[in-house]
Amino acid sequence: MAESILLALTKVGYCLAEQAGTQVLEEIKKLRELPSKVRKIERELRMMKSSIRQIDSRIDAEDLHSEWIVEVRKLAYRVEDIMDNFTYHALQLEGESFVLRQAKKLHYSKVFRSIASDITQIEEDIQHVVSLRERYIQFDYSNHQQAAAEAFVPQVRFPQFVNDGELVGINSYRDQLTDWLHNTTEQNKTVITVSGMGGLGKTTLVANVYERAKRDFQAHAWIAMSKAYTVDSLLRTLIRNIGDTEEQTGPDKATPELRSILNKKLKKHKTIVVLDDLWEQRTFLDIKDSFNDVGESRIVITTRLGDVASLARPDRRLELRSLDNKDAYDLFCKRAFANNENNQCPGDLEKLAKDIVQRCQGLPLAIVSIGILLSSRPQIASVWTQVYNQLRYQLAKDDDVQGIINLSYHDLPGELRNCFLYCSMFPQNYYLSRRDLVLLWVAEGFAVKTEESTAEEVAEGYLMELILRNMLQLVEKDELGRVSICKMHDIVRDLAMSIAKKVRFGTTNDSDAMTIVDSGIIRRLSTGVTNVNKQMRLPHLRTLMAHGNGNSTPASSPGTVWSILLESRYLAVLELRGSMITAVPSSVGQLFNLRYLGLRDTKIKFLPHSVEKLSNLLTLDVKSTYIERLPRGIAKVKKLSHLFADCCVDKRELVFECLRGVAAPRALSTLQDLQTFETVQASKELAAQLERLVKLESLSVDNIRNDQCAMIFAAVSKLPLLSSLSLSASNEEEELSLKDLIPTSNKLQRLIVKGKWTAGTLECPIFQDHGGNLNYLEISWSKLGEDTMEKLSSHLQNLTYLSLNKVTIVNSTQHIVIRAGGFPNLKTLRLKDMHEVLSLEIESGAIPSIEALYLLSMTKLGTIPKGIDSLGSLKKLWMVNLHPDFGDRWKNHGWQQNVSRIKEVRMI
């Protein structure tokens, strides 16, 4: 596979389409041959890409082929650099007036001669790499074709049986699966799926149940699925294994006839069929007709993929999870101390054993592999400490662990491989934000727009695909049901880092000191520090991610850091979030290729005017910094799509003005590609500027005065693609009138309002007419009537998230009641800093879909919320900083037992 070549080809295609016929080639005679040379490079790269795809997944471990593939990737990287350099200078020249072009003729002639020379050299190097393969690598195509043919035939290969005594933490799964196999009272429950990431023990579980259950079935078949297959071969294999082969299954039988034969056998014999490790829905859909009306026969499918798991009805899907700490430790002890009495861990090794288990994060395959390794080592602390220190290396070289992850990796399409490897560049145990990943993938060029979708939408699709394939773990969804937070399992990350380094995708450094060997070939670098070595030179660096925690030691010489980066002239992504950077030098404008600049949570106070030269910049993130005003020239960055900027005043949000937006640039309306602007200060000119930003999807405006509401809200209402809107008053006494907020966008689903409301606000069109579209509503620092909850419920039937923060309920006895039938789709309710509230009542039938209830800093709430025990869907309940007597009342009335079914209950 040649993921890097995909990016290079994108550059080539862009140059051919956009630049081949420009004045660049007309004015500089020595570049007349450039288009034909670029086309030749394009053809060579396409052939190389096809060749790599043919052999990479098959003989990836063979040194000669691996080395040759690395050389091709390095060529692709060089081509990408040349194309970016060419595009930048060509666009510069096109933007010059005739007089300036003549004045700079000598300069441009020199630049493009150099580019032409680079391309000539690339042509020679391509030919050399091709000759290397012909000279040194002998590929046996006959064996390859034979192996490929064998891959089309499903294999009858039963895994090693695991006794009940060796199974840990999956008893409930085993009991459930056994029950489903033998339950004959329910119809149309033939298909059962068992899903989860590689290494969770899906095959082990099913094999254990299958071995016992097959005695109760008249026929049985276990098929280890290959990724490639033919429908006929799969049908014939199943027919032969079920037995009673009176009918012939020879080549004269067509597919429909084979389906009919199998269906008859399944009806005649009570059969259990296992399709182990199924990779595509289509595989089963092609034979699905054979399983129609087959009575008590059952088919069990194990898979890593979410879409394959959905082949079964929701109540016949078994999704395996990682082991909890206790089960993980027990499993480890069974393997590591198999020869000890009762598998007991010696006291002096107990802490080390638990540390090792913790590192495996509940993945049974990794736990078993390390346990077996240590069972052969002396039970001495020093020996075990050495293994623990080398745990990443030990797991990466383990054939079973590596094989499981590699199989999933090689099944990924090229664009998903890049995205997957990219996730390994974040720190260990890092929670990955959907928005961050999407914007970074777009900046990297992994996701590009299509006729139907924006680049951001394509990237979101990639993220969903990685989660469905269990390559990433879903942590949290947002109010729209989209992925909000995900993470990468530590073991998966370790192996992904190993692959990334091997294929020259990127290098990740988790330690406090950075040691780089051969920095000249580093393409992407992730490190936890910003104090890079003074002698380090990274001329081909495309990405630098240096995540900090806000307490990092400042670089001994910030100028050194930037001077090193400025030598990385092709840098596309610079992420310095949370680092101690205090200033950005004006020389940053020389990074012509920069597409993503992340300075969130740093201590910078201003951006230099030279940022106007960053003509390729797509995302600028200076949120939670000390910046109050953007440089005037920011409006010249025409490609800017996502702008995050605000000055943090109080992270604890104890004061009204906890953050302050930036002043709008005068020529803001020229940023026609802007999709996100968070946060901009209200002004007299803002309304006219916003009207022209027709691509805006997410907007946050603060410092709004009452006399500005009409114009600003009318302008905002005209934005056709708006999906998220945040509005904040200039101070806690300023009233916001929402009567002119009449959105034309039917995509507006998220609304945040901070500040007082004018009388009758709940009767405004945003709630009355548009309320059915809102899914997310956050209200803070406001005074509302006692009928507010009832009105909100009646207007906002589709609301899934509701937050009231520092909200005062006026003219009432300070009791909040959620009426029966209220908020039918609400999943999260958050009440915070409502210090006058005395009680909360949830009537029967109210908030039936609620999953999370947060009661925070309700200092007078002393009674247990009435009706809380009737919330059957509740999964998370937080009760923090309530009335001093609340905890005692909770315990005395035995409420902990009443809500024991809730997975997470937190009370402080």
HELIX and SHEET records of a PDB file:
HELIX    1   1 GLU A    3  GLN A   19  1                                  17    
HELIX    2   2 GLN A   23  GLU A   27  1                                   5    
HELIX    3   3 LYS A   29  LEU A   31  5                                   3    
HELIX    4   4 LEU A   34  ILE A   55  1                                  22    
HELIX    5   5 ASP A   63  GLY A   95  1                                  33    
HELIX    6   6 PHE A   98  ALA A  103  1                                   6    
HELIX    7   7 LYS A  105  TYR A  136  1                                  32    
HELIX    8   8 TYR A  141  ALA A  151  1                                  11    
HELIX    9   9 ASP A  164  GLU A  166  5                                   3    
HELIX   10  10 ASN A  171  HIS A  182  1                                  12    
HELIX   11  11 LYS A  202  ALA A  213  1                                  12    
HELIX   12  12 LYS A  214  ASP A  216  5                                   3    
HELIX   13  13 VAL A  231  ILE A  242  1                                  12    
HELIX   14  14 THR A  255  LYS A  268  1                                  14    
HELIX   15  15 GLN A  281  LEU A  285  1                                   5    
HELIX   16  16 LYS A  288  PHE A  291  5                                   4    
HELIX   17  17 GLY A  306  ALA A  309  1                                   4    
HELIX   18  18 PRO A  314  ARG A  316  5                                   3    
HELIX   19  19 ASN A  325  ALA A  336  1                                  12    
HELIX   20  20 GLU A  341  ASN A  343  5                                   3    
HELIX   21  21 GLY A  347  LEU A  349  5                                   3    
HELIX   22  22 GLU A  350  CYS A  360  1                                  11    
HELIX   23  23 PRO A  364  SER A  375  1                                  12    
HELIX   24  24 ALA A  381  ASN A  389  1                                   9    
HELIX   25  25 LEU A  391  LYS A  397  1                                   7    
HELIX   26  26 ASP A  399  HIS A  410  1                                  12    
HELIX   27  27 GLY A  414  CYS A  423  1                                  10    
HELIX   28  28 ARG A  434  GLU A  444  1                                  11    
HELIX   29  29 ALA A  455  LEU A  468  1                                  14    
HELIX   30  30 ASP A  490  LYS A  502  1                                  13    
HELIX   31  31 SER A  519  ILE A  521  5                                   3    
HELIX   32  32 PRO A  558  GLU A  567  1                                  10    
HELIX   33  33 SER A  586  GLN A  590  5                                   5    
HELIX   34  34 HIS A  609  LYS A  613  5                                   5    
HELIX   35  35 ARG A  632  LYS A  636  5                                   5    
HELIX   36  36 LEU A  668  THR A  670  5                                   3    
HELIX   37  37 LEU A  686  GLU A  691  1                                   6    
HELIX   38  38 ASN A  706  GLN A  708  5                                   3    
HELIX   39  39 CYS A  709  SER A  717  1                                   9    
HELIX   40  40 THR A  761  GLU A  763  5                                   3    
HELIX   41  41 PRO A  765  GLN A  768  1                                   4    
HELIX   42  42 GLY A  771  ASN A  773  5                                   3    
HELIX   43  43 THR A  788  HIS A  795  1                                   8    
HELIX   44  44 ILE A  868  SER A  870  5                                   3    
HELIX   45  45 PHE A  886  ASN A  892  1                                   7    
HELIX   46  46 TRP A  895  ASN A  898  1                                   4    
SHEET    1   A 5 ALA A 219  ALA A 224  0                                        
SHEET    2   A 5 THR A 271  ASP A 276  1                                        
SHEET    3   A 5 ARG A 298  THR A 303  1                                        
SHEET    4   A 5 VAL A 191  SER A 195  1                                        
SHEET    5   A 5 ARG A 317  GLU A 319  1                                        
SHEET    1   B 3 LEU A 432  SER A 433  0                                        
SHEET    2   B 3 VAL A 483  LYS A 487 -1                                        
SHEET    3   B 3 GLN A 473  LYS A 477 -1                                        
SHEET    1   C 8 THR A 507  ASN A 509  0                                        
SHEET    2   C 8 ARG A 524  THR A 527  1                                        
SHEET    3   C 8 THR A 543  MET A 545  1                                        
SHEET    4   C 8 VAL A 573  GLU A 575  1                                        
SHEET    5   C 8 TYR A 596  GLY A 598  1                                        
SHEET    6   C 8 THR A 619  THR A 625  1                                        
SHEET    7   C 8 HIS A 642  CYS A 648  1                                        
SHEET    8   C 8 LEU A 659  GLY A 661 -1                                        
SHEET    1   D17 THR A 507  ASN A 509  0                                        
SHEET    2   D17 ARG A 524  THR A 527  1                                        
SHEET    3   D17 THR A 543  MET A 545  1                                        
SHEET    4   D17 VAL A 573  GLU A 575  1                                        
SHEET    5   D17 TYR A 596  GLY A 598  1                                        
SHEET    6   D17 THR A 619  THR A 625  1                                        
SHEET    7   D17 HIS A 642  CYS A 648  1                                        
SHEET    8   D17 THR A 676  GLN A 681  1                                        
SHEET    9   D17 SER A 698  ILE A 704  1                                        
SHEET   10   D17 SER A 724  ALA A 729  1                                        
SHEET   11   D17 ARG A 750  LYS A 754  1                                        
SHEET   12   D17 TYR A 776  GLY A 785  1                                        
SHEET   13   D17 TYR A 801  VAL A 810  1                                        
SHEET   14   D17 THR A 828  LYS A 832  1                                        
SHEET   15   D17 ALA A 852  LEU A 856  1                                        
SHEET   16   D17 LYS A 876  VAL A 880  1                                        
SHEET   17   D17 GLU A 904  MET A 907  1                                        
SHEET    1   E 2 GLU A 735  LEU A 736  0                                        
SHEET    2   E 2 LYS A 756  TRP A 757  1                                        
SHEET    1   F 2 HIS A 815  ILE A 818  0                                        
SHEET    2   F 2 SER A 839  ILE A 842  1                                        
END                                                                             
